[in-house]
Structures are given as structure tokens and as C-alpha cells.
């Protein structure tokens, strides 16, 4: 990590001195070697400078990524927040929209689920959108198809119940287990099972995958909170802080 920073430190040192005192372009080989030796000695005596420089670099890169993410969200806002097919919960009139790309077989999605539920319940002013984003194999795909088919056949309330049940389900996903799960929730499962492989269900999954690709999302859970993208699991406290920050800026 030290070596890539040396040219920058040398340049900074050169810029800080009067032009007459130091001209990197006209240095002899011996002068340049001595100059580099001075920099090396300084860094060895003050290694904390390297960490300070790295911290500044990381802060700048983070700021650049945040701005790039805002541009991505703005360019795809309708598909993210109002696609016409994703389930919407929480407060539909909330001042903040939180969107989650999730997979039922994802351990971190399961870990995030109670945090997200608590955030939405205790905040009371968050609109919550779920994007079915199966990426972890055939069982993930079958779970997502069952959930989407439930929404399209039986409605949003049935979808919410199935979603919650699938997030807690630990057994093997199969037609038999999905049918049994639906029946325990009081659903007519035959039309849902028959609809799982329909073009309408396939279109939702394809649209979500296409959107994720545009946003640079490759893992779950991934969130969009207003104009911010959150790649990976965040505890409730961190999401609360971000929501407060967004409200303070609006």
C-alpha cells in the first residue's frame, strides 16, 4: 500500500515548496534518489501519514460512489419505485421509500427481515417495496415464482403472508412443500401452482434481474432508500440513521 502513495506524497511535497527550491523535472539522478530517500525516511518515522492518506482516499471514493449511485437511481426511478408489479407495504403514503432486492434462500435476507419489519413498524412513515430477486439456485427461483404467482392470483395480502412464511421456512422447497405452505395459510393452491411458470410471473423476475443489472446489484439483500443504494445487510440502527439523514436533507 505504501508504494502507490509515494508519487502522490512526492508531488505534494514538491507543490508545497517554492518553484526555485525544488524542480522535479530538472533533478539529477542523484538528487532524485536523495529526494526519494528523504520521503522514505519520513514515512518510516511517521507511518500514520500513510493511514491518513488512505482514509482521505477512501472518503473521496465513497463520496464518488454515492454520487454515482444517486445518478443510477434517478435514471431508473420509475422501475425502482413504481414498476406496477412489486408488492408495496408499510405506509403507502410514507415520505421515504425503501426498496429491497431479496432472495428467500439468502441468510442475510433472513437476518435483515426482522430489522426491516421493526424499522417500518416503529418509524410509521416508510413505504416498503419488495423486489423478488432469486439468484441462489432453483429453490430460490421456485420460492420467488410461488410468491409472485400468489400475488397475481390471490392478491397482496396473500403475498405478504406467503413472503413472511417463505422467509421463515427452513425445509426443502418443492411443489409439495409449497402447496402445503399455501394450504396452512388458507390459500387455494391449485391455481397458484399452475400459474408459477406463466409468462406473467417470468416477466416480473426478468424485469427485476434486468433492473438489478442496471443498478450494479449482484447480491442480496440490496436496498434502495430514496436516492441511496445500500449493498448488503444493514442493522436497523444504521437504516434509522440513514432515514434521519435523508429527512434532514429534504
C-alpha positions in Angstrom: 0.0 0.0 0.0 2.9 2.4 0.7 4.4 2.3 -2.8 1.4 3.7 -4.8 1.3 6.6 -2.3 4.9 7.7 -2.8 4.4 9.6 -6.1 1.5 11.5 -4.6 3.4 12.4 -1.5 6.3 13.5 -3.5 4.1 15.6 -5.7 2.5 17.2 -2.7 5.9 18.0 -1.2 7.0 19.5 -4.5 3.9 21.6 -4.8 4.3 22.9 -1.2 7.8 24.2 -1.9 8.7 27.3 -3.9 9.5 26.5 -7.6 13.0 27.7 -7.1 13.6 25.4 -4.2 12.6 22.2 -5.9 12.1 21.3 -9.6 11.3 17.7 -10.1 11.8 17.9 -13.8 15.4 19.2 -13.7 16.6 16.9 -10.8 19.7 14.9 -11.5 19.5 11.2 -10.8 21.4 11.7 -7.6 19.1 14.5 -6.4 16.0 12.4 -7.3 17.4 9.4 -5.4 18.2 11.6 -2.4 14.7 13.1 -2.5 13.1 9.7 -2.6 15.3 8.6 0.4 14.0 11.6 2.3 10.4 10.6 1.6 11.0 7.1 2.6 12.7 8.1 5.9 9.8 10.5 6.7 7.2 7.7 6.1 9.2 5.2 8.2 9.3 7.8 11.0 5.6 8.8 10.6 3.7 5.8 9.3 0.4 7.3 10.5 0.6 9.6 7.4 0.0 6.7 5.2 -3.2 5.7 7.0 -4.3 9.3 6.9 -3.8 9.4 3.2 -5.7 6.1 2.8 -8.6 7.4 4.9 -8.8 10.5 2.7 -8.7 8.4 -0.5 -11.4 6.1 0.8 -13.6 9.0 1.8 -13.3 10.5 -1.6 -14.1 7.2 -3.3 -17.1 6.7 -1.1 -18.4 10.2 -2.0 -17.9 9.4 -5.7 -19.7 6.1 -5.3 -22.6 7.8 -3.5 -23.0 10.4 -6.3 -22.8 7.7 -9.0 -25.5 5.7 -7.1 -27.7 8.7 -7.0 -27.4 9.1 -10.7 -28.3 5.4 -11.2 -31.3 5.7 -9.0 -32.5 8.8 -10.8 -32.1 7.2 -14.2 -34.2 4.2 -13.1 -36.5 5.7 -10.6 -39.8 4.5 -12.1 -38.6 0.9 -12.4 -37.3 1.0 -8.8 -40.2 2.7 -7.0 -43.3 2.3 -9.2 -42.9 -0.7 -11.5 -46.6 -1.7 -11.2 -45.9 -5.3 -10.2 -43.9 -5.3 -7.0 -45.6 -5.7 -3.6 -45.9 -2.4 -1.7 -46.2 -2.4 2.1 -45.5 -0.2 5.1 -47.1 3.2 4.8 -48.1 3.7 1.1 -48.0 7.5 1.6 -44.7 7.5 3.5 -42.2 10.2 3.0 -39.4 7.7 2.4 -39.5 4.6 0.1 -37.3 1.6 1.0 -36.8 -1.0 -1.8 -35.3 -4.4 -1.1 -33.9 -6.9 -3.6 -34.2 -10.2 -1.8 -33.8 -14.0 -2.1 -35.7 -16.4 0.2 -32.6 -18.7 0.5 -30.3 -15.8 1.5 -29.2 -16.0 5.1 -28.5 -12.3 5.3 -32.0 -11.5 3.9 -33.5 -13.6 6.7 -31.3 -11.8 9.2 -32.4 -8.4 7.8 -36.1 -9.3 7.8 -36.9 -8.5 11.4 -34.8 -5.4 11.3 -36.7 -4.1 8.3 -40.0 -5.0 9.8 -39.2 -3.2 13.1 -37.9 -0.2 11.2 -41.2 0.1 9.2 -43.4 -0.5 12.2 -41.8 1.9 14.6 -41.0 4.6 12.0 -44.5 4.6 10.6 -43.7 6.7 7.6 -41.8 4.4 5.3 -43.2 2.9 2.1 -41.7 -0.5 1.6 -41.3 -2.2 -1.8 -40.1 -5.8 -2.3 -38.2 -6.9 -5.4 -38.1 -10.7 -5.9 -34.5 -11.3 -7.0 -33.8 -15.1 -6.9 -30.1 -15.7 -7.5 -29.2 -18.7 -5.3 -30.4 -21.6 -7.3 -33.5 -23.5 -8.3 -35.1 -23.4 -4.8 -34.8 -19.6 -4.8 -36.4 -19.5 -8.2 -39.3 -21.7 -7.2 -39.9 -19.8 -4.0 -40.0 -16.5 -5.9 -42.3 -17.9 -8.6 -44.7 -19.2 -5.9 -44.7 -15.8 -4.1 -45.3 -13.8 -7.3 -47.9 -16.2 -8.5 -49.7 -15.9 -5.1 -49.7 -12.1 -5.5 -51.1 -12.3 -9.1 -53.7 -14.9 -8.3 -54.7 -14.2 -4.7 -53.7 -10.6 -4.1 -51.3 -8.5 -1.9 -52.4 -9.8 1.5 -51.9 -13.4 0.4 -48.5 -12.4 -1.0 -47.4 -10.8 2.3 -48.4 -13.9 4.2 -46.5 -16.2 1.8 -43.5 -13.9 1.8 -43.2 -14.0 5.6 -43.7 -17.8 5.6 -41.1 -18.4 3.0 -38.6 -16.1 4.9 -39.0 -18.4 7.9 -39.2 -21.7 6.0 -36.2 -24.0 6.6 -37.2 -27.1 4.7 -36.6 -28.2 1.1 -38.5 -26.2 -1.5 -40.6 -28.4 -3.8 -44.1 -28.3 -5.2 -45.3 -30.4 -2.3 -43.8 -28.2 0.4 -45.1 -25.0 -1.4 -48.5 -26.5 -1.7 -48.5 -27.4 2.0 -47.3 -24.0 3.0 -50.0 -22.3 1.0 -52.7 -24.6 2.4 -51.6 -23.8 6.0 -52.2 -20.1 5.1 -55.7 -20.9 3.9 -54.9 -20.4 0.2 -56.4 -22.2 -2.8 -53.0 -23.6 -4.0 -54.0 -25.3 -7.3 -54.4 -22.1 -9.3 -51.2 -20.6 -7.7 -49.1 -23.7 -8.6 -50.5 -23.7 -12.1 -49.6 -20.1 -12.5 -46.0 -20.3 -11.3 -44.4 -20.9 -14.7 -46.7 -18.5 -16.5 -45.3 -15.7 -18.7 -46.6 -13.1 -16.3 -44.5 -14.5 -13.4 -41.5 -14.9 -15.7 -41.8 -11.3 -16.8 -41.6 -10.0 -13.2 -38.5 -12.0 -12.4 -36.8 -10.9 -15.7 -37.6 -7.3 -15.1 -36.2 -7.4 -11.6 -33.0 -9.0 -12.8 -32.7 -6.5 -15.6 -33.1 -3.6 -13.1 -30.6 -5.1 -10.7 -28.0 -5.4 -13.6 -28.6 -1.7 -14.4 -28.0 -0.8 -10.8 -24.9 -2.9 -10.4 -26.7 -5.2 -7.9 -25.3 -8.7 -7.8 -26.1 -9.9 -4.2 -28.8 -9.9 -1.6 -30.1 -8.2 0.3 -29.6 -4.9 -1.5 -31.6 -1.8 -0.7 -32.5 1.5 -2.2 -33.6 4.1 0.3 -34.8 7.2 -1.7 -31.6 8.1 -3.7 -29.2 6.0 -1.7 -28.1 2.4 -2.5 -27.2 0.1 0.3 -25.4 -3.0 -0.9 -25.6 -5.7 1.8 -27.1 -6.2 5.2 -27.5 -3.2 7.4 -28.8 -3.4 11.0 -31.9 -1.4 11.9 -29.9 1.3 13.7 -27.9 2.1 10.6 -31.1 2.3 8.5 -32.7 4.6 11.0 -29.7 6.9 10.9 -29.8 7.0 7.1 -33.6 7.7 7.1 -33.0 10.6 9.5 -30.2 11.9 7.3 -32.4 11.8 4.2 -35.2 13.6 6.0 -32.8 16.3 7.3 -31.6 16.9 3.8 -35.1 17.2 2.2 
